[in-house]
């Protein structure tokens, strides 16, 4: 199976562990990732609040490259996914954007990485590759705002209760916990402009994860990961909380279950200590 791949700016820098783990897991699953040639920033997360045509144009340029490739497009970043889907809707509706060199055909699907893996690979193969079942892990899966909403843009079947990461983690042997906060906002876009509100939103997610009986949070978005992972220690200090809930990318845990040798390197990039839980359950 070969798909186009748009890593986006974060996975090319601050979220390199997400990129590396996703590439490793895709190889295991016989998914060939064909990175878009000469891809550029899609404009997330500022272009759409600056200029509508710029927002469509920046994302649209990458869509034209994917259009020429003619394969379904895997997008790991939730913000990139949202912007590409929004531009796709505009271009399919016939909106003309100055600077785009040719007509957009749109003969491909745009999917978030978790949805692409679950829907295209399926439970049987995901389970068959497991060398180290994730027994002892009790994750809640956090999808954030942008992979499912608004559904008229994302085409999400169940925008309030997405399931792809839940299903993947269950197939790996984890005891996935049910909670109703999987699509609540973490305040990522407010962390620099209104830090106090953002920290309250992050604290609520950790509180609710603990209430659900989780011992970790699993994400598929570099912005959500950064926001949760970097703020947990300060929230603990400021509020006297006691929980220690590491935040993992779903692809990192897939790599762990598949015996990937680079798992230690990926986890070393996390701000919140994330190895003790795995060692306590004989997973590292």
MIKOLFI-966590 format. One line per 3 residues: number of its first residue (from 1); their letters; for each residue x, y, z of N, C-alpha, C. Coordinates in steps of 0.001 Angstrom, whole numbers, plus 524288, in hexadecimal, padded with zeros to 5 digits. Layout:
<nodes>
NUM> A> X,Y,Z,X,Y,Z,X,Y,Z | ...
</nodes>
This chain:
<nodes>
1> XXX> 80351,7FB5F,80000,80000,80000,80000,8037D,804E0,80000 | 80285,80862,7FC54,8059D,80D27,7FBF5,80202,811DC,7FC62 | 80381,81594,7FFBC,8005C,81A48,8007A,803E4,81F12,8005C
4> XXX> 80197,82385,7FEF1,80463,82876,7FF70,804AA,829F0,80531 | 808B9,82CE2,8068B,809A4,82E2A,80C11,80B0F,833E5,80C92 | 807F9,836AE,80FB0,8090E,83C2E,810C4,80A78,83CB0,8168E
7> XXX> 80F86,83CEE,817E6,8110B,83D23,81D6B,80FC3,84251,82000 | 81027,8469D,81D15,80F3F,84BC7,81F61,813EC,84D96,8228B | 813BA,8527C,82421,81841,8550C,82690,819BB,852BB,82BD8
10> XXX> 815DC,85179,82F13,816FF,84F8A,83459,819E5,84A59,8343B | 8182E,846D8,830DF,81AAA,841C0,830A0,82015,841FC,82E36 | 8212B,84655,82BBF,82663,8472A,82994,829FE,849BF,82D91
13> XXX> 827D6,84ACE,8324A,82AED,84D7E,8364E,829AF,84BA4,83BC4 | 8264A,84E7C,83E7D,82553,84D7B,84405,822B6,8483E,84515 | 81FE7,84629,84150,81D3D,84127,8420E,81FC7,83CDD,83EBF
16> XXX> 824EA,83D05,83E64,827A7,8393B,83B15,826D1,833A3,83CF0 | 825E8,832DC,8420C,824F5,82D8F,84403,81FE1,82B53,841D5 | 81C04,82EB5,840EB,81728,82D02,83E7C,81833,82B49,838E8
19> XXX> 81B19,82E5F,83613,81C7B,82D18,830A8,81F8C,82800,83061 | 82388,82789,833AB,826DB,822E9,83381,823E5,81DF9,834FD | 820AB,81E56,838FB,81DAE,819B8,83AA5,81992,8183E,8369D
22> XXX> 81732,81C20,83430,81348,81B0A,83031,815C3,81883,82B62 | 81A5A,81A67,829E8,81D1B,81806,8257C,81E9B,81261,826B8 | 82071,81169,82B7A,82207,80C1F,82CFF,81D62,80862,82D11
25> XXX> 8191A,80A2D,82F48,81466,806EF,82F9D,8121C,805E9,82A34 | 81210,809E7,826EB,80FFD,80943,821A0,81314,80524,81E9D | 81831,8052A,81F59,81B73,8013B,81CC5,819FD,7FBC4,81E94
28> XXX> 81912,7FB2B,823A7,81777,7F61B,825C1,8124C,7F451,82360 | 80ED7,7F816,82270,8099C,7F6E8,82075,80960,7F6AC,81A7F | 80DF4,7F6FC,81801,80E53,7F6EF,81243,80B82,7FB88,80FC3
31> XXX> 80BB8,80005,81266,809BF,804E1,8102D,80E75,80809,80E5E | 80EC7,80903,8095D,81312,80C30,80748,81162,811E9,80747 | 81433,81519,80A3D,812F6,81AA2,80AA2,81618,81DAA,8068F
34> XXX> 81357,81FE7,802C9,815DD,82309,7FEBA,81538,828C6,8002E | 81935,82AED,802C2,818EA,8305F,8047C,8182D,833FE,7FFC8 | 8147D,837A4,80051,81368,83B40,7FC10,8185E,83E44,7FA9C
37> XXX> 81992,83E6B,7F5A4,81E37,8412E,7F3DA,81D75,84711,7F45D | 82147,8499C,7F6BB,82145,84F53,7F72E,81C7C,85164,7FA0D | 81ABA,84E67,7FE12,81648,85052,80123,817DF,85537,8042A
40> XXX> 81408,85864,8055C,814F5,85D2D,80852,810FE,85D9D,80CB8 | 811B0,86175,81018,80E21,86257,8147C,80888,862F8,81279 | 804DB,8609F,8153D,7FF5A,860D5,813A9,7FC93,865A7,815CC
43> XXX> 7FF4C,868B3,81907,7FCE6,86D67,81B35,7FAA1,86CCA,8209C | 7FA8C,8680B,822B1,7F8A4,86756,8280A,7FCCB,8698A,82BBF | 7FB2E,86C55,82FC6,7F5B8,86D29,83111,7F43D,872FB,830C6
46> XXX> 7F70C,875F7,82D92,7F60D,87B97,82D7A,7F3B3,87DA1,82868 | 7F47F,87AE7,8240B,7F2D9,87D0C,81F02,7ECF4,87DD8,81EB3 | 7E9F3,87A2D,820DC,7E443,87A78,82054,7E1E2,87EE6,82388
49> XXX> 7E4CE,88105,82744,7E2D9,88591,82A2C,7E53B,88AA1,8281D | 7E83C,88A2A,823EC,7EACC,88EB2,8218C,7E867,89014,81C4E | 7E7E2,88C13,818FB,7E5FF,88CFB,813AD,7E3DB,887D1,8118D
52> XXX> 7DED7,887BC,81031,7DC55,882EC,80E6E,7DEE7,880B8,80982 | 7E014,88414,805C8,7E268,8823C,800E6,7E7EE,88036,801BB | 7EACF,882BE,80546,7F006,880DB,80696,7EFB4,87B6A,8090E
55> XXX> 7EBEC,87AB5,80C8E,7EB4A,875AB,80F35,7EA35,87157,80B4A | 7E6AE,8725B,8079A,7E57A,86E6A,8039F,7EA1A,86DB2,7FFEA | 7ECAF,871F5,7FE97,7F112,871A8,7FAF5,7F5AA,86E96,7FD09
58> XXX> 7F70B,86F6E,801F5,7FB79,86CA6,80442,7FA6D,866D0,8048D | 7F5D1,8656F,8067B,7F46F,85FE2,806C0,7F381,85DAE,8014E | 7F124,860EF,7FDE9,7EFE5,85F2A,7F8AA,7F4AE,85DB8,7F57C
61> XXX> 7F8EE,86082,7F646,7FDBC,85F37,7F370,7FF5F,85990,7F497 | 7FF19,85803,7F982,8007C,852AB,7FAF9,7FC8D,84EB6,7F8DB | 7F79D,85046,7F89A,7F3A6,84CC9,7F672,7F483,84BCE,7F0AA
64> XXX> 7F657,84FC3,7EDDB,7F780,84F03,7E84E,7FBFC,84B27,7E788 | 7FFC4,84B4B,7EB13,80418,84788,7EACC,80208,84207,7EBCE | 7FE98,84191,7EFBA,7FC3C,83C7B,7F0E4,7F8C9,83AAA,7EC64
67> XXX> 7F621,83E68,7E9E9,7F2BE,83D33,7E579,7F5DB,83AB1,7E10C | 7FA72,83CCA,7E012,7FDC9,83AA0,7DBF3,7FFC3,8352E,7DD65 | 800C3,83461,7E27A,8029F,82F3F,7E43A,7FE62,82B20,7E38D
70> XXX> 7F96C,82CB1,7E44F,7F50C,8292D,7E352,7F435,824E7,7E750 | 7F61D,825B6,7EC26,7F55F,821DA,7F050,7F2B1,8246D,7F4F2 | 7F022,8214D,7F828,7EDDA,8236E,7FCEB,7F223,825F7,8002F
73> XXX> 7F0A3,82A09,8030C,7F46B,82D41,805E5,7F3F3,82C69,80BBF | 7F83B,82AA8,80E40,7F86D,82A10,813E9,7FA8F,82F0E,81657 | 7F7B4,83114,81A40,7F93D,835E6,81CE8,7F95B,834E0,822CC
76> XXX> 7FDEE,834F5,8254C,7FE54,833C8,82ADF,7FC88,83836,82E74 | 7FD5D,83D1B,82CCC,7FC36,84199,83028,7F67E,84323,82FAB | 7F3D2,843B2,8341B,7EE44,84501,8340F,7ED44,84A5D,831A4
79> XXX> 7F0AA,84E26,832C8,7EFF8,85363,830A2,7F0CC,8535C,82ABE | 7F4CA,8509D,828EA,7F5B0,85027,82348,7F11E,84D5B,820AD | 7EF52,84937,82328,7EADE,84643,82110,7E62D,849D6,82050
82> XXX> 7E50F,84D01,82446,7E097,8508C,82412,7E117,85479,81FA2 | 7E5B5,856CC,81F1D,7E67E,85AC2,81B14,7E655,85869,81595 | 7E886,853CC,814EC,7E866,8513C,80FD6,7E2D7,84FA6,80E5D
85> XXX> 7DFE9,84DBD,8122C,7DA75,84C51,81124,7D742,85121,80FC5 | 7D82D,85571,8128C,7D545,85A46,8117A,7D674,85C3E,80BF1 | 7DB70,85C27,80A75,7DCE7,85DDE,80539,7DAA5,85A3D,80117
88> XXX> 7DA96,85536,8023C,7D859,85165,7FEA9,7D29B,8529E,7FD90 | 7CFB0,8540D,8019B,7CA26,85569,800EA,7C98F,85A36,7FD73 | 7CCC4,85E25,7FE67,7CC90,862EF,7FB45,7CDC4,861D5,7F587
91> XXX> 7D1E2,85ED0,7F498,7D389,85DCC,7EF41,7CFB3,85A47,7EC5D | 7CD74,8568B,7EF23,7C985,85328,7ECBE,7C49F,8563C,7EB45 | 7C3A0,85A79,7EE38,7BF1A,85DC3,7ED17,7C022,8617D,7E88C
94> XXX> 7C4D8,8613D,7E665,7C61C,86469,7E1D9,7C866,869B4,7E309 | 7C9FA,86A9C,7E7EF,7CC44,86FA9,7E94C,7D17E,8705A,7E695 | 7D228,874C4,7E41A,7D703,875EA,7E147,7DAC3,878D3,7E4DB
97> XXX> 7DF8A,876EB,7E52B,7E383,8795D,7E873,7E80D,87B18,7E509 | 7E91B,88018,7E508,7ED63,8823F,7E1F6,7F292,87FE8,7E3BF | 7F59D,87E43,7E003,7FAC0,87C1D,7E13D,7FAF9,8763B,7E0DC
100> XXX> 7F672,8738A,7E130,7F678,86DE4,7E07F,7F6A6,86CC2,7DAA5 | 7FA7D,869C3,7D8D5,7FBB1,8697C,7D33E,7F813,86623,7CFEA | 7F4DB,862D9,7D249,7F1AA,85F61,7CF0A,7ECA7,85DE3,7D1F1
103> XXX> 7E934,85B78,7CF18,7E42A,859F4,7D146,7E4CD,85580,7D526 | 7E1C0,855B8,7D945,7E1DB,851B1,7DD5D,7DDDF,84D80,7DC19 | 7DFAF,848A7,7DBD7,7DC35,84445,7DAC2,7DA37,841C6,7DFC9
106> XXX> 7DD8C,84156,7E3A9,7DBF1,83F17,7E8AE,7DAA0,83959,7E86B | 7DD84,83670,7E556,7DC5C,830D5,7E4C3,7DF52,82D93,7E8C4 | 7DEE9,82F15,7EDA2,7E173,82C3B,7F1E3,7DEB9,82DA9,7F700
109> XXX> 7DF9A,82A8B,7FB07,7DD62,82B83,8002F,7E192,82DAC,803CC | 7DFF5,8311E,8074C,7E36C,83356,80B47,7E1EC,830F4,81081 | 7E59E,82E51,812FF,7E462,82BAA,817EA,7E886,82CC7,81C0F
112> XXX> 7E6B0,82D55,820E1,7EA59,82D93,82540,7ED0D,82851,825BA | 7F1CA,82857,827B5,7F4FB,8239B,827D8,7F260,81F18,82ABE | 7EFD4,82020,82F2D,7ED4A,81BE7,83221,7E8D1,81985,82F00
115> XXX> 7E5B0,81CD3,82C7F,7E166,81AD9,8294A,7E371,817C0,824A7 | 7E791,819B9,82238,7E9D9,81706,81DB4,7EBAA,8118B,81F48 | 7EE6B,81137,823AB,7F07C,80C28,82560,7EC15,8086A,826C5
118> XXX> 7E852,80A3E,829DF,7E429,806B5,82B97,7E0BD,804F8,82707 | 7DF40,808A1,823BC,7DB9C,8076A,81F80,7DE2A,80466,81B11 | 7E324,8056A,81A09,7E5BC,802F4,81596,7E88E,7FDEF,816FE
121> XXX> 7EA67,7FD85,81BD0,7ED4B,7F8DE,81D76,7E9B3,7F511,8204B | 7E6E4,7F717,82428,7E31F,7F3D7,826E6,7E545,7F106,82BA4 | 7E1A7,7EF33,82ED8,7E2F8,7ECD4,833E1,7E657,7E7F5,8335D
124> XXX> 7E52E,7E4A8,82F91,7E7E5,7DF9F,82F25,7EDC4,7E052,82E8C | 7EF5C,7E3AD,82AF4,7F4F8,7E46C,82A0B,7F783,7E77A,82E70 | 7F4BB,7EB61,83078,7F6DC,7EE69,834D7,7F805,7EADB,83974
127> XXX> 7F484,7E73B,83A89,7F528,7E398,83EE6,7F96A,7DF8F,83DCC | 7F9AF,7DDC1,838F3,7FD50,7D98F,8378C,80307,7DB11,83853 | 80436,7E015,83804,8099D,7E1E4,8387A,80B6C,7E2C3,83E1B
130> XXX> 807D5,7E24C,841CA,80918,7E37C,84740,80CEF,7DF7C,84981 | 81155,7E16E,84B62,81531,7DE34,84E1C,814E1,7DF00,85403 | 81319,7E395,85590,812F6,7E50C,85B09,80DB0,7E7A8,85C23
133> XXX> 809B5,7E491,85D9B,8048D,7E6D2,85E9E,804D3,7EB02,862D7 | 801CB,7EF22,86228,8020F,7F396,865B8,7FEE1,7F2AA,86AAB | 7FFC0,7EE25,86D08,7FD01,7ECBD,871D4,7FEFB,7F030,87648
136> XXX> 7FB5B,7F25F,8793A,7FCB5,7F5ED,87D80,7FBDF,7FB9D,87C1F | 7FBAC,7FCC8,87719,7FA96,80225,87579,7F4AE,80304,87567 | 7F31A,80765,877BB,7ED90,808C2,8780B,7ECDB,80E44,875C7
139> XXX> 7ED2C,80EA6,870AC,7ED07,813D9,86E44,7E785,815F8,86D84 | 7E72D,81B26,86D57,7E2B6,81DAF,86AE6,7E4C8,82020,865E2 | 7E1C6,81FCA,861C2,7E36F,821E7,85CBC,7E141,82764,85C1A
142> XXX> 7E4BB,82AFF,85B00,7E33F,8307F,85A81,7E403,8323F,854E2 | 7DFB4,83396,8524F,7DFBF,83500,84CC8,7E019,83AE5,84BF0 | 7DE7E,83DF4,84FD2,7DE98,8439B,84F44,7DA41,84592,84BC5
145> XXX> 7DA93,84A97,84A76,7D649,84D47,847B1,7D629,84C51,841DC | 7DAAD,84B9E,83F67,7DB11,84CA8,839D1,7DAA8,847F3,83637 | 7DB16,8433E,8383F,7DAC0,83EB4,834C2,7D51C,83D47,8337A
148> XXX> 7D160,83F20,83694,7CBEF,83D98,835AE,7C834,8422D,834DC | 7C98A,846CB,836B6,7C5DC,84B26,8366C,7C811,84FB3,8334E | 7C4AB,8528E,8306C,7BF22,85157,82F8B,7BE93,84CE0,82BA0
151> XXX> 7BAC2,84963,82C6D,7BA45,844CB,8290B,7B93E,8460C,82357 | 7B715,84AAF,82238,7B638,84C21,81CBB,7BB66,84D03,819EE | 7BF89,84DF1,81CEC,7C4CD,84E72,81ABB,7C7BD,8494C,81B19
154> XXX> 7C7A6,846CF,81FA3,7CAD8,84221,82091,7C871,83D21,81E73 | 7C346,83D37,81D7B,7C06A,83889,81BCE,7C089,8343C,81FEE | 7C12D,835B7,824DA,7C14F,831E4,82916,7BC03,82F3B,829A1
157> XXX> 7BC19,82A1D,82A15,7B74A,82718,82AAF,7B4F7,827EB,8301B | 7B863,82827,833F9,7B69F,828DF,83961,7B9F7,82D21,83BDF | 7B8C3,83210,83AE5,7BC34,83655,83C8B,7BCD7,836F3,8426D
160> XXX> 7B91A,8351F,8458C,7B97E,835A6,84B39,7BBFE,830E3,84DC9 | 7BC4E,82C91,84AF2,7BE6B,827CD,84D40,7C192,824B7,8493C | 7C5E7,826F8,8474A,7C931,82421,84389,7CB86,81F46,84612
163> XXX> 7CCFB,81B71,842D3,7CE81,81666,84504,7D3A6,8142B,84308 | 7D607,81682,83F0F,7DA8B,81401,83C8A,7DEF3,812C9,8405A | 7E099,816A7,84379,7E4E1,815A7,8472A,7E333,811D2,84B61
166> XXX> 7DE56,81237,84D33,7DC51,80E70,85107,7DCCB,808E8,84ED8 | 7DB09,80827,849FF,7DB1C,802F7,8479A,7E0A9,800F4,846E5 | 7E439,80462,84549,7E9AE,802CD,8448F,7EC0A,80114,849BF
169> XXX> 7EB34,8042F,84DD7,7ED7D,802EA,852F4,7EB30,7FDE5,85538 | 7E62D,7FD09,8545E,7E3BC,7F828,85625,7E624,7F386,85350 | 7E71F,7F41E,84E3F,7E97F,7EFEB,84B32,7EF03,7EEAC,84D0D
172> XXX> 7F18B,7F280,84F86,7F6DE,7F1B9,8518E,7F6E1,7EF86,85712 | 7F242,7EECE,8595F,7F1E7,7EC67,85E8B,7F12B,7F024,86308 | 7F0A2,7F538,861F5,7EFEE,7F910,8661F,7EA4B,7F8FB,86826
175> XXX> 7E9B7,7FA63,86D0C,7E499,7FACB,86F8A,7E2A6,80066,86EE1 | 7E076,8018B,86A5B,7DEE3,806E5,86900,7DA2D,80882,86C41 | 7DAA3,80CF8,86ED5,7D67F,80EE9,87235,7D2B5,81272,86F2E
178> XXX> 7CDDF,81248,870E1,7C9D4,81588,86E84,7C9A6,81ABC,8715D | 7C9A0,81F06,86E5C,7C8D1,82424,870BD,7C61C,827B3,86CCB | 7C3EE,82BE6,86EA5,7C0D1,82F4B,86B3B,7C3B0,8344B,869C9
181> XXX> 7C8DB,83450,86A6E,7CBE6,8390B,86973,7CFA3,83868,864D3 | 7CED6,83467,8619E,7D290,8332F,85D76,7D2CF,83760,8593A | 7CEC0,83AA3,858B3,7CEEC,83EC8,854C3,7CE80,84436,8572C
184> XXX> 7CF18,8449D,85C5B,7CF2E,849C9,85ECF,7D427,84CB3,85D47 | 7D3D7,851DE,85D50,7D857,85511,85BDD,7DC6F,85513,86036 | 7E171,854CB,85EB9,7E5B1,8551D,86287,7E7D9,85AA9,862E9
187> XXX> 7E5D2,85E3A,85FA3,7E796,863A1,85FD8,7ECD3,8649B,85D4E | 7EE59,86133,859B5,7F377,861BA,8573D,7F453,866FD,854A3 | 7F040,8690F,8522E,7F0E4,86E13,84F7A,7F0E1,872B8,8532F
190> XXX> 7EFE2,871B3,85835,7EFCD,875E9,85C1B,7F49E,875EE,85F98 | 7F7FF,8720A,85EE9,7FC3D,87167,862AE,7FFE1,87620,862E5 | 80080,878E5,85E9E,803DE,87D82,85E9A,800D7,88290,85F7E
193> XXX> 7FBD9,882A2,85DF9,7F8D3,8877D,85E4D,7F582,887E1,86339 | 7F3E1,8836A,86565,7F0C3,88362,86A2F,7F20F,87E76,86D3E | 7F6A9,87E87,86F80,7F8E3,879E2,871EC,7F585,877B7,87652
196> XXX> 7F326,87B1B,8796F,7F020,87946,87DED,7EB68,87618,87C47 | 7E8B1,877D7,8783C,7E433,874DC,87652,7E604,86F9F,87424 | 7EA3D,86FB6,8712A,7EC44,86AE4,86EE6,7EDC9,866FF,8731E
199> XXX> 7F046,868CE,87731,7F1E7,8654A,87B70,7ED37,862EE,87E43 | 7E902,865F8,87EBC,7E437,863E0,88127,7E1E9,85F7F,87DD0 | 7E20B,8603E,878B3,7E001,85C39,87533,7E359,8574D,8756E
202> XXX> 7E885,857FB,875A1,7EC06,85382,87609,7EB36,850A7,87B34 | 7EAC6,85395,87F70,7E9F1,8512F,8849C,7E4F5,84DED,884AC | 7E0E6,84FED,88246,7DBF8,84D03,88226,7DCA8,847C2,87F6E
205> XXX> 7DFAA,847B6,87B37,7E086,842CD,87870,7E379,83EDF,87BC9 | 7E77D,840A6,87E97,7EA50,83D18,8820D,7E6D6,83B3C,88684 | 7E3C6,83EC4,888B1,7E038,83D4F,88CEA,7DC5D,83925,88B20
208> XXX> 7DA23,839F5,88685,7D634,83657,88486,7D89B,8312A,882C9 | 7DD71,83156,880F9,7E029,82C7C,87F9F,7E0FF,82931,88486 | 7E291,82BC0,888BA,7E353,828F7,88DAD,7DE26,826D5,88FAC
211> XXX> 7DA0F,829E6,88F39,7D4E3,82828,890FF,7D30B,82366,88DEB | 7D48C,82328,888F6,7D302,81EC1,885AF,7D62F,819D2,886D9 | 7DA28,81A49,88A33,7DD6E,815CF,88B83,7E1F6,814FB,887D5
214> XXX> 7E35D,818FE,884E3,7E7A8,8188C,88120,7ECEE,81955,883BC | 7F0ED,816D2,8819C,7F63F,817D2,8836E,7F9A0,81A51,87F2D | 7F733,81BA2,87ABF,7F9F1,81E85,876A1,7F5E3,820CA,872E3
217> XXX> 7F79D,8249D,86FD1,7F45F,82702,86BC3,7F705,82615,86692 | 7F3FE,8249D,862A9,7F614,82380,85D77,7F3D8,8276C,85998 | 7F73A,829AC,85664,7F59B,82DC8,852C0,7F77E,82C97,84D32
220> XXX> 7F54B,82F89,8497F,7F6FF,82F3F,84414,7F776,834AE,841CE | 7F967,83851,844FB,7F9E0,83DC1,8435B,7FE98,84036,84600 | 80241,84267,84316,806ED,844C0,8457F,805B6,8496E,848F2
223> XXX> 801B4,84C81,84796,80051,85101,84ACF,7FE10,84F3D,8500D | 7FA90,84B64,84FDC,7F852,8494F,854B6,7FC89,846CD,85818 | 80003,843D4,8559B,80430,8414B,85893,8079C,84556,85B43
226> XXX> 80934,84944,85863,80C86,84D58,85A9E,809CC,85015,85F22 | 804E8,85157,85E68,801FE,85437,86262,80162,85115,86764 | 80017,84C22,866E9,7FF5E,848CC,86B85,8049E,84749,86DF1
229> XXX> 80837,845B0,86AA9,80D3D,843B0,86C86,81080,847D7,86F48 | 81079,84CA0,86D40,813CF,850B5,86F7F,81156,85372,8742B | 80C42,852F7,874D9,80997,855EA,87904,80856,852B9,87DDA
232> XXX> 808DC,84D97,87D81,8073F,84A55,881F0,80A43,84BA9,886E9 | 80F64,84C42,88690,81287,84D32,88B4A,81119,8525E,88DE4 | 8103F,8567C,88ACC,80EDB,85B8A,88D17,80971,85B64,88F90
235> XXX> 805E0,85882,88D3B,8009C,857F6,88F75,800DB,85507,894A2 | 8041B,85103,894D8,804C2,84E15,899B6,806D7,85198,89E0F | 80AC3,854C5,89CCA,80D1E,8582E,8A0B4,8094E,85C5E,8A298
238> XXX> 80663,85E98,89EFF,802EF,862EB,8A050,7FE17,86138,8A351 | 7FC60,85C63,8A271,7F770,85AAB,8A4B8,7F7FD,85662,8A8CC | 7FCBF,854A3,8A9AC,7FD8F,85098,8AD93,7FB56,84B56,8AC10
241> XXX> 7FA7E,84A72,8A702,7F876,8456B,8A53A,7FCB0,84141,8A5B3 | 7FB00,83C5F,8A56C,7FEA5,83817,8A662,7FF3A,8345F,8A1CE | 7FC1A,83507,89DCC,7FC41,83130,89993,80145,831A9,8965B
244> XXX> 802B1,82D5B,893FC,8070E,82D38,89048,80523,82A31,88B8C | 8033D,82D01,887B0,800BA,82A94,8832C,803DA,82C02,87E45 | 8072A,8287E,87C66,80A31,829AE,877AA,806AE,82A15,872E3
247> XXX> 808A3,82CDF,86F00,805BD,82DBE,86A27,808E0,82B5F,865A9 | 8067A,827B2,862E8,8091D,824F8,85EA0,80661,8260A,8596E | 80960,825D9,8553C,80704,82582,8500F,80543,81FDA,84F39
250> XXX> 800D9,81F23,84CA9,7FEEA,819D1,84BC2,802E2,8169E,848AC | 805C7,81928,84532,809A8,8166C,841FF,80E53,81496,84541 | 80F93,81777,8496B,813C5,815B7,84CED,8123A,810A2,84F9A
253> XXX> 80D61,81052,8515B,80B9E,80B8F,85404,80B04,80709,8502F | 809A9,80836,84B55,809A6,80415,84761,80F31,80209,84696 | 812F8,8059B,84648,81866,80404,845B7,81A42,800D3,84A57
256> XXX> 818A3,80258,84F06,81A00,7FF6A,853BE,817DC,7F9DA,8536C | 812E9,7F95B,851F2,8106F,7F439,85191,812F5,7F0DE,84D56 | 81520,7F35F,84956,8178A,7F084,84506,81D5B,7EF8F,845D0
259> XXX> 81F65,7F130,84A51,824DC,7F025,84B8B,828B6,7F3B6,848CF | 8270F,7F871,84770,82A90,7FC1F,844CD,82F19,7FDA5,8486B | 833CA,7FD9D,84652,83874,7FE91,84981,83944,8044A,84AE1
262> XXX> 83695,807DE,84835,83783,80D6C,8490B,833B9,80FEC,84CEF | 83098,80CC4,84F97,82CAD,80EE1,8532F,82F2C,8125F,85757 | 833BA,810DA,8594C,83661,813ED,85D53,837C2,81958,85B4C
265> XXX> 8398E,819A6,8568B,83AF5,81E9D,85418,8362C,8221F,8539C | 831C0,81FE4,85232,82CF5,822FE,851A8,82B3C,82529,856ED | 82B3E,821CA,85AD3,8295D,82371,85FFC,82CF7,82777,86286
268> XXX> 831DE,82780,86105,83589,82B53,8632C,8342B,830E9,861A0 | 830ED,83192,85DB6,82F64,836C8,85C0B,82ADF,838F4,85F3C | 8286E,835BF,8626A,823F8,83781,8657F,825C3,83ADB,86A18
271> XXX> 82294,83E96,86B9C,823B8,841D3,8702B,8221C,83F09,8752E | 81D67,83CD6,87546,81B97,839E9,879D5,81DF6,83479,879B6 | 82015,832B7,87E0C,82294,82D93,87E72,81EB7,8295E,87CAD
274> XXX> 82059,82639,878E1,81CAB,8229E,8766E,81E75,81CEE,87656 | 822F3,81BCB,878C7,824FF,8167C,87885,82389,81322,87D44 | 822CD,81596,881BD,821D4,81293,88688,81D04,80F25,88613
277> XXX> 818DA,8113C,883EE,8140C,80E30,8834E,81501,80964,87FF5 | 817F1,80A0D,87BCB,8190B,805B4,87843,81C89,801A3,87ADC | 8205E,8036F,87DC2,823DE,7FFD3,88084,820E9,7FCDA,884C9
280> XXX> 81D64,7FF91,8876D,81A58,7FD14,88B98,816F0,7F8AE,88980 | 81597,7F8F9,88488,81261,7F4ED,88222,81573,7F160,87E71 | 81AAD,7F169,87F33,81E42,7EE05,87C35,81DBD,7EED5,8764B
283> XX> 81CE4,7F3A4,874CB,81C7A,7F4EB,86F3B,82177,7F767,86D21 | 824E1,7F919,870A9,829F1,7FB48,86F26,82E42,7F842,871F0
</nodes>
